[in-house]
Amino acid sequence: MSLNNTLVEKALELKPQDKIVLIEALVSSLDKPDPKIAKMWLKEAEARLKAYRAGKSKGIPAEEIFNEKLWGMTENV
């Protein structure tokens, strides 16, 4: 399937803010979450929060998350 050049030309003529709206619409049309997976992640997040609040799991400080040891970075973010 080839893209219509007229369509591309018209898109390139749009004002910057209109291009942004078009891009957001195109990206969101490609990024439709699977409802089953979204529901599973929600249950997992709720279970993790419940375990954290009950003291059954620990959080990791942001400083440690962004530490070079974890990410292999030479500088802290």
C-alpha positions as protocol buffer text, in pm:
chain_id: "A"
residue {
  index: 1
  type: MET
  ca { x: 0 y: 0 z: 0 }
}
residue {
  index: 2
  type: SER
  ca { x: 151 y: 332 z: -101 }
}
residue {
  index: 3
  type: LEU
  ca { x: 76 y: 655 z: 74 }
}
residue {
  index: 4
  type: ASN
  ca { x: -92 y: 920 z: -132 }
}
residue {
  index: 5
  type: ASN
  ca { x: 165 y: 1198 z: -191 }
}
residue {
  index: 6
  type: THR
  ca { x: -113 y: 1457 z: -188 }
}
residue {
  index: 7
  type: LEU
  ca { x: -202 y: 1349 z: 164 }
}
residue {
  index: 8
  type: VAL
  ca { x: 157 y: 1389 z: 279 }
}
residue {
  index: 9
  type: GLU
  ca { x: 190 y: 1726 z: 109 }
}
residue {
  index: 10
  type: LYS
  ca { x: -129 y: 1851 z: 274 }
}
residue {
  index: 11
  type: ALA
  ca { x: -11 y: 1728 z: 614 }
}
residue {
  index: 12
  type: LEU
  ca { x: 321 y: 1910 z: 571 }
}
residue {
  index: 13
  type: GLU
  ca { x: 135 y: 2234 z: 498 }
}
residue {
  index: 14
  type: LEU
  ca { x: -47 y: 2225 z: 832 }
}
residue {
  index: 15
  type: LYS
  ca { x: 30 y: 2470 z: 1110 }
}
residue {
  index: 16
  type: PRO
  ca { x: 260 y: 2323 z: 1378 }
}
residue {
  index: 17
  type: GLN
  ca { x: -22 y: 2290 z: 1634 }
}
residue {
  index: 18
  type: ASP
  ca { x: -239 y: 2110 z: 1377 }
}
residue {
  index: 19
  type: LYS
  ca { x: 49 y: 1875 z: 1297 }
}
residue {
  index: 20
  type: ILE
  ca { x: 71 y: 1790 z: 1665 }
}
residue {
  index: 21
  type: VAL
  ca { x: -300 y: 1709 z: 1679 }
}
residue {
  index: 22
  type: LEU
  ca { x: -265 y: 1491 z: 1369 }
}
residue {
  index: 23
  type: ILE
  ca { x: 40 y: 1311 z: 1508 }
}
residue {
  index: 24
  type: GLU
  ca { x: -131 y: 1247 z: 1842 }
}
residue {
  index: 25
  type: ALA
  ca { x: -438 y: 1110 z: 1663 }
}
residue {
  index: 26
  type: LEU
  ca { x: -228 y: 880 z: 1445 }
}
residue {
  index: 27
  type: VAL
  ca { x: -17 y: 752 z: 1734 }
}
residue {
  index: 28
  type: SER
  ca { x: -318 y: 692 z: 1958 }
}
residue {
  index: 29
  type: SER
  ca { x: -488 y: 501 z: 1676 }
}
residue {
  index: 30
  type: LEU
  ca { x: -190 y: 263 z: 1674 }
}
residue {
  index: 31
  type: ASP
  ca { x: -159 y: 235 z: 2050 }
}
residue {
  index: 32
  type: LYS
  ca { x: -486 y: 73 z: 2152 }
}
residue {
  index: 33
  type: PRO
  ca { x: -432 y: -120 z: 2474 }
}
residue {
  index: 34
  type: ASP
  ca { x: -567 y: -471 z: 2502 }
}
residue {
  index: 35
  type: PRO
  ca { x: -843 y: -453 z: 2767 }
}
residue {
  index: 36
  type: LYS
  ca { x: -749 y: -796 z: 2906 }
}
residue {
  index: 37
  type: ILE
  ca { x: -385 y: -697 z: 2952 }
}
residue {
  index: 38
  type: ALA
  ca { x: -479 y: -357 z: 3099 }
}
residue {
  index: 39
  type: LYS
  ca { x: -705 y: -534 z: 3350 }
}
residue {
  index: 40
  type: MET
  ca { x: -427 y: -777 z: 3443 }
}
residue {
  index: 41
  type: TRP
  ca { x: -180 y: -491 z: 3496 }
}
residue {
  index: 42
  type: LEU
  ca { x: -433 y: -306 z: 3712 }
}
residue {
  index: 43
  type: LYS
  ca { x: -478 y: -615 z: 3931 }
}
residue {
  index: 44
  type: GLU
  ca { x: -100 y: -654 z: 3956 }
}
residue {
  index: 45
  type: ALA
  ca { x: -50 y: -289 z: 4050 }
}
residue {
  index: 46
  type: GLU
  ca { x: -323 y: -309 z: 4314 }
}
residue {
  index: 47
  type: ALA
  ca { x: -169 y: -628 z: 4458 }
}
residue {
  index: 48
  type: ARG
  ca { x: 174 y: -465 z: 4473 }
}
residue {
  index: 49
  type: LEU
  ca { x: 35 y: -154 z: 4644 }
}
residue {
  index: 50
  type: LYS
  ca { x: -154 y: -370 z: 4894 }
}
residue {
  index: 51
  type: ALA
  ca { x: 161 y: -570 z: 4972 }
}
residue {
  index: 52
  type: TYR
  ca { x: 362 y: -249 z: 5011 }
}
residue {
  index: 53
  type: ARG
  ca { x: 107 y: -94 z: 5245 }
}
residue {
  index: 54
  type: ALA
  ca { x: 94 y: -415 z: 5450 }
}
residue {
  index: 55
  type: GLY
  ca { x: 472 y: -409 z: 5487 }
}
residue {
  index: 56
  type: LYS
  ca { x: 514 y: -729 z: 5286 }
}
residue {
  index: 57
  type: SER
  ca { x: 730 y: -561 z: 5024 }
}
residue {
  index: 58
  type: LYS
  ca { x: 968 y: -268 z: 5022 }
}
residue {
  index: 59
  type: GLY
  ca { x: 988 y: 22 z: 4785 }
}
residue {
  index: 60
  type: ILE
  ca { x: 1310 y: 127 z: 4618 }
}
residue {
  index: 61
  type: PRO
  ca { x: 1415 y: 491 z: 4659 }
}
residue {
  index: 62
  type: ALA
  ca { x: 1424 y: 688 z: 4334 }
}
residue {
  index: 63
  type: GLU
  ca { x: 1789 y: 769 z: 4399 }
}
residue {
  index: 64
  type: GLU
  ca { x: 1868 y: 399 z: 4385 }
}
residue {
  index: 65
  type: ILE
  ca { x: 1657 y: 341 z: 4075 }
}
residue {
  index: 66
  type: PHE
  ca { x: 1850 y: 609 z: 3886 }
}
residue {
  index: 67
  type: ASN
  ca { x: 2184 y: 508 z: 4032 }
}
residue {
  index: 68
  type: GLU
  ca { x: 2460 y: 406 z: 3796 }
}
residue {
  index: 69
  type: LYS
  ca { x: 2475 y: 59 z: 3954 }
}
residue {
  index: 70
  type: LEU
  ca { x: 2124 y: -21 z: 3834 }
}
residue {
  index: 71
  type: TRP
  ca { x: 2134 y: 145 z: 3492 }
}
residue {
  index: 72
  type: GLY
  ca { x: 2503 y: 122 z: 3416 }
}
residue {
  index: 73
  type: MET
  ca { x: 2521 y: 498 z: 3375 }
}
residue {
  index: 74
  type: THR
  ca { x: 2830 y: 697 z: 3456 }
}
residue {
  index: 75
  type: GLU
  ca { x: 2636 y: 984 z: 3609 }
}
residue {
  index: 76
  type: ASN
  ca { x: 2331 y: 1001 z: 3832 }
}
residue {
  index: 77
  type: VAL
  ca { x: 2024 y: 1137 z: 3660 }
}
